[in-house]
Amino acid sequence: MNHQQQNLIRFLIALADDSVVLSHRLSEWCSNGPYLEEDIALSNIALDYIGRARMFYQYAVEVEGEGRTEDDIAYLRNEREYTNLLIHELPINDFAFTLVRQYFLDVYYCQYLQLLCDSSDQQIAAIAAKAIKESRYHLKRSEPWIKQLSEGTDESKQRIQLALDELENFVGELFLMEDWEVALVESGVAVDRSKLQKGWDQQVQSFLAESEMTFPESALQIRGGRNGIHTEHLGHMLSEMQYIQRSMPGLEW
C-alpha cells in the first residue's frame, strides 16, 4: 500500500468517525426530545449521519483491502484510535446546546461538502453529493430553532448564549489541517478546510447578529481529535456504542 492510499484511508475513516460519533450523540435524544415531532426529527438526523458514516467506512475498507469490515472499524477501536473532530463528541447537554452545535456543523458541512463534490476521487464526490442534500435540509431546520430560542424567553436566550460560550473553544478545530490531509488537497481528493473559516465566520456572525447574540470569531484553541487525542467524554460514549458488538462479536450493521 503506497503513501497516497494510506492518506486516503485515514481521510475516509476520519470523516466517517465525525459522522458516527455525532450520530450517536443525536440518537441520545431518542425518546428524550422535548416533544414527539422533535424526538423523531433528531432521530432522523442521526440516521442521516449513520448512513454517511457507513459510506465512508465501506469505501475505506474497500481501499484497504485487508478483510476488515465497517463494523470492525466502528466498533472495535478504542478512543485513541478514533480521529473525529472534538466538537462531534461533546455530550448533548440541553436542547439549546444540541441545536447550537448542530447549527454550527450544518453551516460547516454545507460549505465543506459543496467543495468535496468536486473531489478528484469520484466515489468521494458521489458521497458528498448525497450528503450535502441532507446537510442543506438540516440547516433549514436548525436556523429557525436558533432564531426562535434566541428571541424567546429570557431563559431560552440565556441557554443559547451559554451554548455559544461553551462551544467557542471547539469551533476552530473544524478548520485545522493535518499534513496528510494537505497532501490529499494537493492531489485534488480533499478540501482545504482552513479556507472555509472566513466564510463560516461571516455566515454565523451575520445570522446570530439578527437575534442580538454574540459569538467571537472562530479562533483555534482546543485541538487533537484528528490525532486521537480526545475529551474525557468519548471513551464513555464508545463504551455504550460498542457494547453489543463487543459482547456478541460478529454482529453486522
HELIX and SHEET records of a PDB file:
HELIX    1   1 HIS A    3  SER A   27  1                                  25    
HELIX    2   2 LEU A   36  GLU A   64  1                                  29    
HELIX    3   3 GLU A   70  TYR A   75  1                                   6    
HELIX    4   4 GLU A   79  GLU A   81  5                                   3    
HELIX    5   5 LEU A   86  HIS A   88  5                                   3    
HELIX    6   6 PHE A   95  LEU A  116  1                                  22    
HELIX    7   7 GLN A  122  SER A  150  1                                  29    
HELIX    8   8 ASP A  154  VAL A  171  1                                  18    
HELIX    9   9 GLY A  172  PHE A  175  5                                   4    
HELIX   10  10 ASP A  179  GLU A  186  1                                   8    
HELIX   11  11 ARG A  193  LEU A  196  5                                   4    
HELIX   12  12 GLN A  197  ALA A  209  1                                  13    
HELIX   13  13 GLY A  225  ASN A  227  5                                   3    
HELIX   14  14 HIS A  233  MET A  241  1                                   9    
HELIX   15  15 TYR A  243  SER A  247  1                                   5    
END                                                                             
